[in-house]
Amino acid sequence: MALADIEQYVIDKVRAKRLELNWTQEDLSAASGLSQGFIGDVESGKREKKYNFKHINTFAKVFKCSPKDFLPNLPF
């Protein structure tokens, strides 16, 4: 089953924020407490892993931004 558009949007936004700060997946793993393997799986799309609202909240804390920064303004 393929990821929904909104799920891919969230993944892309988290990855963009990570790259904007020149963070590696390892950096994000260390800051968030999520495994580097999980983050890699999510970003690669190979295993159809995805982030949930708990992850989004954690990323907002780590990146010192709003959880809304990872969600679209309008529904798909």
Secondary structure, 3 states (H helix, E strand, C coil): CCCCHHHHHHHHHHHHHHHHCCCCHHHHHHHHCCCHHHHHHHHHCCCCCCCCHHHHHHHHHHHCCCHHHHCCCCCC
